């Protein structure tokens, strides 16, 4: 869970997680997948259209190493669909009986790769939706490592746990289990925004 805060006021929230889904593509073929999902997203009405939602999704992308184009969205509102159309140029959503929306190409990519990873008990992420710094993730089985850019502390404050590395060591990509065990990450706002009404 990510929060955008201004002093003691919450300006926005983004809750994401991995869900086991059965999705239909445009030819009505069923695909089984463990996809990254946007479960809840909200920015306060007084601070909408100021980039807070974009910052939340980018921070979640840095944390999960999966771009928003590869996510499934749980019951998105018309405003959220307009946000995706404007910011990420996402238009071709396939409505599902389970109330999740996902791009048709994403459904095919997530579904195609799950079968080969099922026996290895590793979480599958399609290469098309990996952010560049995640190529060294041990659970993706990538042999070639690329240089990673660490997350700036001013952008995302990640609570320290026993499983995290020291500050001197470069941050590593999280496994699906580690990602699900995280509670929340608080994003400080970069510029001063108006206070919320009481």
N, C-alpha and C positions, 0 to 999 in steps of 0.2 A: 504494500500500500504506500502511495506517495501522497504527501500533503504539501500544498503551497501555503505558506503562512506569512503573515505580516505582524510582527511582535506576537501578540497572543490571539490573533484572529486567523481563522482558517479561510483562505480565499478559494482553494480548489482541492479536489481529491481525485485520485485515480487508483482504483483497486484492480489488480490483475492476478491471474493464476492459471495454472495448467488444468484443463478439463478433458476428460475422455468423452469424445463426441462421435456421433454418427451423422454425417452430412451428405446431402444430395448435390451432385454437380448439375450442370445445365442439361445433360442427357439423362437425368434422374438415376444415375448410378450411385450406389451407396459407398461412402468412403469412411472407414474407421480411423480415428486419429486421436492423439494426445496433443491438443493445440493450445497455444497461449491465448488466453481470453481476457478481454476487457469486461470485468464484471460490474463495475460501477465507476461513473465519471461525472463530475459536477464542478462547475465554477460558479461562484456567486454572481448574481445578475449585475451587481454594481461594478464588477471588474471583468466582465466578458469582453472579448475582442481586444485584449491587451497582451496576448501572447502567453497567458498563464497555462492554458490547455496545451499549447504546443510544447511549452517547457516540461509539463508533466509527462507527456507522451515521449519526448526525447529522453528524459531521465529514465523512464521505465525501459525504453529501448536500450539505453546504456547498461542498465542493470541486468536485463534479461538477454541482451544481445540478439534480439529479434525485432526487425522493423515492423512498424504498425501495419504495413500491407499484408503481413502474414498472420495477423491476429483474427480471432473470431470475436464478435461483439454480442453481448447478452442484451437483448431487447433495446437496441439503440433508439434514442428519441430522434425526431426530425431535425432538431438543432445539431445533434451529434453527427448525423448523416451529412448535413450541410458543412459542418466543420471538416469532416474527412474529404468531402468533395473539394473544398477550398484549399486545405493545407496539404493533403496527400494525393490529390487527384484520383480518389477512389470512387468509382461510380457503379461498377458492375457487381453489385451485391446479389447473392442468391438467397432468397428467403427460405427458411428451414422450418420444419414442423416443431423443432425444439426451441424456437424463438431466438436462436443465434443467427447472426448474419455474418457472412464471410465472402470474400471475393471468389469467383469460380476458379480462377487459376490457383488460388491458395488451397482450395479444397482438394484439387487434383494433386498438388505437390505434397501436402501433408499426408494425404491418404496413400499415395504411391510408396512413400518411404517407410511407413510404419511397419509393414510386414517384415522387412529385412532386419529391423531393430528389435522386434518383439522378443526373439529368443535371447538376445544379448542383454535384455533388461536395461538398455540405455535409452534415454529420451531422444527421439528423432527431431531434428530441426532441418527443414529444407534449406539447401545452400542459397537459394534465391532470396531468402529473408534474413540471412545472417548478416549482421553488421560486420564491417571489415576486421575489427579488433578481436573477434571471437574465433578466428580460424585456428587458434592454438588450444582450443578447449579440448580437454582430455576425453570428455564423454562423446565427442563427435567423431573421434578416430582420425583426426587430421594428422597427417605425417609431417607436412611442412608448416613450420611456425612462422608467423609474421609478427612484426613489431606491434605492440599494443600501446595505445595512449591511455594512461591511467585517468580515472575519473577525478576531476578537480574537486577538492574538498569544499570550495565555495559553491559548487553546483549541487552536490548531493552529499548529505551527511549520512553515512552508513554506520549503524550501531556496531560496535566492536563485540565480537563473540569469540569463543575459544577456537572456532574453525577458521577465522580470518587470519591472513598473514600479517606480519609486522608492517609498519609504515614504510620501512626502507625497501621491502620487497615489492615487485610489481604486482598489481591486483590480478587475480586469475578469474576465469569465467566460472560462474556458479553451475553446479549440476542442478537437475530438476528438483531433487530432494532438498538441496540447500536453498533453492529459490523459494520453494513452498514453505520452508521453515522460517523465512524472514518475516518479521512482523510489519514494520513500516519504515519508510525513509522520509525525512522531512526536508523539503526544498526551501531554502530561504529565498525571498524575493529579491531581485537584483536592484530594482528601483522602487522608490517610495510610491505606494498606491493608496488611494483613498481608503479611509477606515470604513468598516462595515457598520451599518446602522444597528443599534442595540435592540 
